[in-house]
Amino acid sequence: MEIRDPTDERAPIKRTLTPRPSKISGGIALLDISKPRGDVLLNRLAELLNERLPNVKLNRYRKPTFTKPAPEELRRRIAAENDFVIEALAD
């Protein structure tokens, strides 16, 4: 798999994928970045995850705005409370 950085193809940055775990356990953060309908996407995703991974805890979070990075406090909280993060981008 090749990953490309869309910001500048003239000098692509080499990146590697993080090794994937053999099973999913612990907490999963569902992060709504505050774009329209992101909550709709996360609601449906939460339903599917609850069906397929009943022993995993889903935690919901929301950024104040999609125009800026998540506040440091929110990022620390997500990292402390979860093992995985799913970020919703929707419109």
Secondary structure by P-SEA (a helix, b strand, c coil): ccccccccccbbbbbbbcccccccccbbbbccccccaaaaaaaaaaaaaaaccccbbbbbbbcccccccccaaaaaaaaacccbbbbbbcc
